């Protein structure tokens, strides 16, 4: 798991429906984390249109962590006093978008690949 919806261990938030009307911190508004959270919430019984998203850097999220949902790139076990709001039955947060999808890709011109062979695993054609 590379991204998780994380709450304090003692948080009453347990399901996607519980997130309706709540605030979730992401590291970029309208970024992949927000899109994934919205899709996961909607797919699992919540209403993402009622969720407020705020932008915080990962270091700010750690400092502000309290019993509110925080979506971070980490394993929940690595953050004392935290647990994920989803479990294996729900799948990864990104599964709200699709089970498999391309997040990013690198492209280069044939000339660049030819001039920089160690930067590419694809041979120029």
N, C-alpha and C positions, 0 to 999 in steps of 0.2 A: 504494500500500500504506500503510495507516495503522497497522497492528500487525504485528509480525514476531516470530518466535521467533529470538532472536539468541544466538550463541555466539562465543567468541574465534576468530579466524581459524585458529589452530593446534589447535583443539579436535578430538578424535576423533569427536565427535557429528556425524553427517551425516544420519540418517534418523529418522523417528518411532520406529522400533523401538529405536534407540540411546537414546531418552529413558526407556525403561522402567527403573524403579528409580532415576531421577535426581531432583534437586530443581530446581524452576522457580520463579522469583520473578514474582509478579504484583502489581499495585497494589491489589487488593482480593480477599481470599479469597472464593470462591464468586461472584465477579463475572463479567462477560462475558468477560474475558480468560481466566480459568481454565476456564470452560465451553467456550470456543472451543478452547483448547489441548487439553482432554480429548477433545473431539469429533474434532479434527484428528489427534491421536495415534492414537486408536482407528481412525479411517477410513483411516489410512495405515500400518497394520501394527504399531503399538506397543500397549502395555497401560497405559492411563491410571490404572488402579487401583493400579499400583505406583509411580506418580509422587507425590512429596511436593511440595506447593505451599506457599510461604512468602509472606507479605505484606511488601512493601517499597514505599515511595514511589518515584516515578521518580527523584528525586535520590539516594535511598539505593541504588537499583539501579545508577546510574552509578558511585557510590563503591565499591560491592561487586563490580563487574563483574570476573569472572575466568572461567576455562574451565568455566563451568557455564551451563546454559541460562537465559536471561533474556528474558522476554517484555515488550516495550516498545512504546510508541507513538512510533515514529520510523522513519526510513529507515536501514537498517543502514549505508549508506555514510556517514552522518553521525557514526558512532561509530568512531573510529580503532581498528584492530585487530579489527574485528567482521565477521561475515558471517551471513547468514540460514541457518537449518538446512533450510529448504525452498526449492524453486525454483518456477518458473512451471508446471512439470508438476504440482506438488502443489496449486497455487492458493494463494490467500490463506488465512491461518490461520482467518479467520471462515468460509471455505467448508466447514470441518468441521461447522458448524451447518447452513448452507444457502448456495446461491449468492447469493441475495438475501433479506434479511429486515429487518424494522424493529427498530432498536436502541432508539429512544425516540420519543416523540410528545408534542406539546404540546396540551393541551385547555383550553378556557375556556368559561364559560357564555355564552349569547347576550348577556346584559346586559354582561358584561365586554368582549366583542368590540365591542359597540356603543359602550361608554364609552371604549375604547382602540383606535381603528381603526388606528393606526400600529403597534400591537403584533401585528397579525394580518393574514395574507394572505387570510383567509376572511371573507367578508361575513356578518353575522348574517342568519339566515333568519326 
